[in-house]
Every structure is written in C-alpha cells, then in structure tokens.
C-alpha cells in the first residue's frame, strides 16, 4: 500500500469491516453540454459536411453519423477541466497495522491525509497542516542539535507564530519568551522569539538518521556541510512551510458532504517562515 503513488493513497478512511482496499471518488457534477457548445462543436466540424451533398444517400448518412459523434465528443469535452475529482481510499485492519497514526487513531469514518514524504505516516485531515509543520520544525531542530548546537533561538518571521508554537511538540528544552518583557528589554528581534535554549553542545557533529525534509532543503544541506567539513560556528536556518499539498477548506467541506469526519475543526494552511539561529560548540 505504501508503495502506491502519493496521489493514489493521499486520503484514506478506516473501516474495520473492509477486507479489500477500495476507493471512492468525490467529483463535482459535470455540467450538461449547453446549446452554445453543441453549435460550436458542429460548426468546428462543418467543413466535413460541405462535400456530403455530392455523395450517395447511404454515404451521406454514414458521414452524418460521424459528424454527430464528433460534435458530441467535442461538447462533452466542454468544462471537463472543472470536474475536480478526489479519491478517498478505504482501508481495513491490515493496512491500519502497517501505517502510523497519532495516539488514539484511526477512528472510523474519519479521513486521514498521508505525509507527503514519509509514506507510513497519516494525520487527521483537520490537523494535517499543524502536524506537517511540527514535523518539519522538529527535524530542523534535531538536525541543529546533532550538529552540535550550543545556543539556539527560534524566531517567527511570517505566518503562524506564538499561538501555533504553544501547540507544537518539538524536541527542544524550550524557554518560552515573554513578548512584552522581551520587547521592552531588547527590542523587536526578541519580540519575535518563540523559544530559546542553551545546550551542552558537541564537538563531534553528525547527521541524525531518518531525515525526511533535509534532502529537499538546499540551505539546510549547506549548514550541515559548513559544520561537518569547515567547522562552522554560527548558523541561521530557515524553516519554510509554503505548500498546502492540496489540503484546503474546500477539500474539507467536500469530505464532510460525504458524511465523513475530518477529525476536528479544520486548521487552514498559512504560509509560514520560522528562523532558527545560534552557535555551535
């Protein structure tokens, strides 16, 4: 199941009675061909009929049938791009046991979204963006710590800020920063700080195992190379979350019209940039 293309397993719903993986498609009804589109289709093929008047009646009938088929095909193509189709795959106990869900999940009739880069991982549709962003921030912090970070400050640049940070489970012994105290004491830069940490650091930097986002982040790779090969002492790493992966409010609404749950109140995507700065040991 996890070897399927992402588009074929992106959305799933668990049914304990399911013995064979099945799929349901959500599609907006395609509008019926309008009279205008039919006339346009016939007109586009009118050149085929100009010479028919010189043909015998039998051949004329044959050509008329062909012309009608062409017109119908052209009319059916009108607005076909507007027919948005989304597939929901129904899985059973076997698939459930090989996938990874948050604690307490999966629930029945709840739609889950697959991690775009880690096939076994699925999150409730309502909280997909929070989980995805949390996972990316966590990996960035894990990378920095493994490279031997001694001090670290996580700052908000754009998008989700303090409210989101309060709900994240990230691997850092954080010291939350008070907005008012920081702003009055040291100015704007500290007012943007979300977390601060001081660590023992390490003079033997390494890359942690199981990095998922790292291969797709050239700037992260440059920092790692600078630290591992050239003894980089200061770092500034950006965590950018800009792609919604097709998980938006319209999809959530469409799922709910099918009498599926989404696992809570939908949290919409917000293009977000956080910066992690500090020093290595």
Secondary structure per residue as TSV (DSSP state, phi and psi in degrees):
chain	resnum	aa	ss	phi	psi
A	1	X	-	360.0	-43.5
A	2	X	T	-71.7	-10.9
A	3	X	T	-85.2	-7.9
A	4	X	S	-66.5	152.8
A	5	X	-	-56.7	147.9
A	6	X	H	-54.4	-41.1
A	7	X	H	-62.4	-26.2
A	8	X	H	-88.5	-5.7
A	9	X	H	-138.8	14.4
A	10	X	S	-62.8	-45.7
A	11	X	E	-111.7	129.0
A	12	X	E	-134.3	158.5
A	13	X	E	-138.9	139.3
A	14	X	E	-94.8	130.6
A	15	X	-	-132.6	110.0
A	16	X	T	-60.6	-20.8
A	17	X	T	-85.9	-5.8
A	18	X	-	-74.2	124.6
A	19	X	-	-104.2	-15.4
A	20	X	S	-140.6	132.5
A	21	X	-	-59.6	126.5
A	22	X	E	-127.0	168.8
A	23	X	E	-133.7	144.8
A	24	X	E	-120.4	143.3
A	25	X	E	-113.4	133.2
A	26	X	E	-100.8	123.5
A	27	X	E	-142.3	137.0
A	28	X	-	-71.9	134.7
A	29	X	-	-59.6	133.7
A	30	X	-	-76.9	132.2
A	31	X	-	-64.7	144.7
A	32	X	-	-66.2	146.8
A	33	X	-	-56.9	128.6
A	34	X	-	-80.1	164.0
A	35	X	H	-61.4	-36.8
A	36	X	H	-62.8	-43.1
A	37	X	H	-67.7	-34.0
A	38	X	H	-65.9	-45.3
A	39	X	H	-61.1	-42.1
A	40	X	H	-63.2	-41.7
A	41	X	H	-63.9	-43.0
A	42	X	H	-64.9	-42.1
A	43	X	H	-60.9	-40.6
A	44	X	H	-62.9	-25.0
A	45	X	T	-107.5	11.3
A	46	X	G	-63.1	-29.4
A	47	X	G	-61.7	-25.1
A	48	X	G	-70.8	-22.7
A	49	X	T	-98.0	-8.5
A	50	X	G	-61.2	-39.6
A	51	X	G	-87.4	-3.3
A	52	X	G	-66.9	-24.1
A	53	X	G	-64.8	-19.0
A	54	X	G	-92.1	-5.3
A	55	X	S	-90.3	158.8
A	56	X	-	-60.1	158.2
A	57	X	H	-57.5	-39.9
A	58	X	H	-64.6	-44.1
A	59	X	H	-67.9	-34.2
A	60	X	H	-61.4	-43.0
A	61	X	H	-63.1	-41.4
A	62	X	H	-61.9	-44.9
A	63	X	H	-65.5	-36.1
A	64	X	H	-62.6	-40.0
A	65	X	H	-63.5	-43.2
A	66	X	H	-62.5	-41.5
A	67	X	H	-63.1	-43.0
A	68	X	H	-62.9	-38.8
A	69	X	H	-64.0	-41.6
A	70	X	H	-63.3	-42.8
A	71	X	H	-63.7	-42.8
A	72	X	H	-64.6	-41.4
A	73	X	H	-62.6	-43.6
A	74	X	H	-65.8	-39.5
A	75	X	H	-67.2	-38.6
A	76	X	H	-66.8	-22.1
A	77	X	T	-78.6	-13.1
A	78	X	T	-64.6	128.4
A	79	X	T	61.4	20.8
A	80	X	G	-67.3	-27.5
A	81	X	G	-65.7	-21.7
A	82	X	G	-81.5	-5.8
A	83	X	-	-83.4	89.1
A	84	X	-	-79.7	118.4
A	85	X	E	-111.3	130.8
A	86	X	E	-127.5	136.6
A	87	X	E	-104.7	131.9
A	88	X	E	-113.8	123.8
A	89	X	E	-95.2	129.4
A	90	X	E	-92.6	125.1
A	91	X	E	-114.5	160.1
A	92	X	-	-111.5	-161.3
A	93	X	H	-65.0	-35.8
A	94	X	H	-61.8	-50.1
A	95	X	H	-66.3	-37.3
A	96	X	H	-56.7	-40.1
A	97	X	H	-73.0	-16.1
A	98	X	H	-102.8	-1.9
A	99	X	S	-105.2	165.8
A	100	X	B	-116.8	124.9
A	101	X	-	-123.3	161.5
A	102	X	-	-61.8	158.4
A	103	X	T	-53.5	136.4
A	104	X	T	87.5	-3.5
A	105	X	-	-115.0	160.9
A	106	X	-	-89.5	151.3
A	107	X	-	-98.8	159.5
A	108	X	B	-73.1	143.5
A	109	X	T	61.3	23.4
A	110	X	B	-108.2	131.7
A	111	X	E	-87.1	132.2
A	112	X	E	-115.9	150.9
A	113	X	E	-115.0	134.1
A	114	X	E	-75.4	146.8
A	115	X	-	-61.4	131.8
A	116	X	S	-66.8	-18.3
A	117	X	S	-122.4	-12.8
A	118	X	-	-126.1	93.1
A	119	X	T	-49.5	-41.0
A	120	X	T	-72.3	-14.1
A	121	X	B	-90.5	130.2
A	122	X	E	-132.7	142.8
A	123	X	E	-128.2	152.5
A	124	X	E	-58.2	140.4
A	125	X	G	-55.1	-39.8
A	126	X	G	-59.7	-35.0
A	127	X	G	-112.9	17.5
A	128	X	H	-54.5	-48.3
A	129	X	H	-67.4	-36.0
A	130	X	H	-65.0	-45.6
A	131	X	H	-64.6	-42.0
A	132	X	H	-64.5	-44.4
A	133	X	H	-66.0	-42.3
A	134	X	H	-58.8	-42.9
A	135	X	H	-63.5	-39.8
A	136	X	H	-70.1	-43.5
A	137	X	H	-62.5	-42.2
A	138	X	H	-60.6	-42.0
A	139	X	H	-66.1	-40.1
A	140	X	H	-61.6	-43.1
A	141	X	H	-68.2	-41.2
A	142	X	H	-60.6	-40.3
A	143	X	H	-61.1	-48.6
A	144	X	H	-62.8	-41.1
A	145	X	H	-65.8	-41.2
A	146	X	H	-66.6	-27.3
A	147	X	T	-80.8	-1.7
A	148	X	T	99.4	32.1
A	149	X	E	-62.6	137.8
A	150	X	E	-104.6	-37.5
A	151	X	E	-131.1	152.2
A	152	X	E	-153.9	133.2
A	153	X	E	-130.1	127.4
A	154	X	E	-100.1	121.0
A	155	X	E	-119.0	147.1
A	156	X	E	-86.9	131.6
A	157	X	E	-111.5	-46.7
A	158	X	E	-155.6	155.3
A	159	X	S	81.2	-141.2
A	160	X	S	-57.5	138.5
A	161	X	-	-130.7	-121.3
A	162	X	H	-65.5	-37.8
A	163	X	H	-63.2	-40.8
A	164	X	H	-69.8	-41.8
A	165	X	H	-60.0	-29.3
A	166	X	T	-67.7	-19.5
A	167	X	T	-103.9	1.9
A	168	X	-	-90.9	143.0
A	169	X	-	-107.4	93.5
A	170	X	-	-119.1	149.0
A	171	X	S	-80.8	67.8
A	172	X	S	-145.4	134.8
A	173	X	-	-74.8	77.2
A	174	X	-	-74.9	150.4
A	175	X	E	-119.8	98.9
A	176	X	E	-57.0	143.8
A	177	X	-	-104.3	130.5
A	178	X	-	-75.1	125.7
A	179	X	H	-61.3	-51.1
A	180	X	H	-65.6	-45.0
A	181	X	H	-65.0	-43.9
A	182	X	H	-66.0	-42.1
A	183	X	H	-64.2	-41.4
A	184	X	H	-74.3	-28.2
A	185	X	H	-85.3	-46.8
A	186	X	H	-127.0	2.3
A	187	X	-	94.6	-163.7
A	188	X	H	-63.2	-40.1
A	189	X	H	-60.8	-43.6
A	190	X	H	-71.5	-26.3
A	191	X	H	-66.0	-23.3
A	192	X	T	-89.8	-8.7
A	193	X	E	-71.7	134.9
A	194	X	E	-103.2	-42.0
A	195	X	E	-142.8	151.1
A	196	X	E	-133.6	150.0
A	197	X	E	-152.5	145.7
A	198	X	E	-119.7	127.4
A	199	X	-	-122.2	166.3
A	200	X	-	-68.3	-31.1
A	201	X	-	76.8	172.4
A	202	X	-	-147.7	139.2
A	203	X	S	-94.1	7.1
A	204	X	S	-121.3	74.8
A	205	X	-	-66.8	152.4
A	206	X	-	-154.4	161.9
A	207	X	-	-89.6	129.1
A	208	X	-	-68.6	157.7
A	209	X	S	-78.6	157.4
A	210	X	-	73.3	26.7
A	211	X	-	-70.7	130.6
A	212	X	S	-105.4	-47.5
A	213	X	S	-81.6	-29.1
A	214	X	G	-49.8	-45.0
A	215	X	G	-63.0	-16.1
A	216	X	G	-104.8	7.8
A	217	X	-	-122.7	91.5
A	218	X	H	-58.2	-37.1
A	219	X	H	-69.8	-35.0
A	220	X	H	-62.4	-41.9
A	221	X	H	-62.6	-38.0
A	222	X	H	-64.7	-41.4
A	223	X	H	-63.8	-43.4
A	224	X	H	-61.8	-43.9
A	225	X	H	-64.1	-42.8
A	226	X	H	-61.0	-38.0
A	227	X	H	-75.5	-46.7
A	228	X	H	-71.8	-36.3
A	229	X	H	-102.9	-29.2
A	230	X	H	-124.7	7.9
A	231	X	-	67.8	39.4
A	232	X	-	-54.4	134.9
A	233	X	-	-104.5	-34.1
A	234	X	E	-117.4	149.1
A	235	X	E	-141.0	153.6
A	236	X	E	-145.0	107.4
A	237	X	E	-115.2	135.1
A	238	X	E	-105.5	131.9
A	239	X	E	-104.4	111.3
A	240	X	E	-111.8	122.3
A	241	X	E	-121.1	94.7
A	242	X	-	-117.3	-20.3
A	243	X	-	-92.1	130.5
A	244	X	-	-90.4	-2.6
A	245	X	T	55.0	25.5
A	246	X	T	78.2	8.3
A	247	X	-	-99.6	97.7
A	248	X	-	-132.5	-178.7
A	249	X	H	-64.9	-33.7
A	250	X	H	-67.2	-37.3
A	251	X	H	-66.2	-43.9
A	252	X	H	-59.8	-42.2
A	253	X	H	-65.8	-39.5
A	254	X	H	-64.9	-39.9
A	255	X	H	-62.6	-42.1
A	256	X	H	-68.9	-25.5
A	257	X	H	-69.9	-18.9
A	258	X	T	-89.4	9.4
A	259	X	T	66.5	30.4
A	260	X	-	-100.6	156.0
A	261	X	B	-94.0	162.8
A	262	X	-	-117.5	2.8
A	263	X	S	88.8	19.6
A	264	X	S	138.7	-164.9
A	265	X	S	-81.0	130.9
A	266	X	-	-64.9	129.5
A	267	X	-	-103.3	108.4
A	268	X	-	-71.0	155.7
A	269	X	-	-68.8	143.4
A	270	X	-	-138.3	120.9
A	271	X	-	-56.7	122.3
A	272	X	E	-132.2	140.8
A	273	X	E	-131.2	121.7
A	274	X	E	-117.3	149.6
A	275	X	E	-120.5	134.7
A	276	X	E	-114.2	116.9
A	277	X	E	-123.7	154.8
A	278	X	E	168.4	-161.2
A	279	X	E	-130.7	151.9
A	280	X	E	-95.4	159.6
A	281	X	-	-66.3	360.0
